[in-house]
Amino acid sequence: MEFSKIATDMNTKIENDEQMTVDIELDDGKIVTCAIIIVLTVNAKDYIVLLPLDKNGQNNDGNVWFYEFIYKGDDKEPELGYIYDDAEYEAVAEAFNLYLDDVEFDELIELPEEDSESL
């Protein structure tokens, strides 16, 4: 899947019907394939949460990577930026933790469908 299509899904949960991935080149030249978890907006900036995968497409340690998601328009590839500021990084981590709490809550509590009548 093309990386630029992520921009259309900002602020929404990326569904796992089709796992979207992106290849990241590290400073040492190593390429790591990452699953895209979600794009979050924190303090009017967009951030992407990536789950690094091993050569078998798995992640066994649960670590995620946060990057600034820089969208420059439909005709240009988005860019990833490092988060250098500790307070900014903590704000993104907290937003991701809240997202995880919401996902867990939704999985634990089966909410009635909108079309069904409640008693």
WOBELMO-V685567 format. One record per pair of residues at least 24 apart in sequence whose C-alpha atoms are under 8 Angstrom apart, sorted by the first residue. I is the first residue (numbers start at 1). J is the second residue. Records with the same first field share a line. If there is no record, write none. Layout:
# WOBELMO-V685567
I=J, J
This chain:
# WOBELMO-V685567
3=77, 78
4=74, 76, 77, 78
6=39
7=71, 78
9=39
10=38, 39, 40, 41, 46
11=38, 39, 40, 41
12=38, 39, 40
13=37, 38, 39
14=38
39=69
40=92, 95, 96
42=91, 92, 95
45=69
46=70
47=92
49=96
66=92, 93
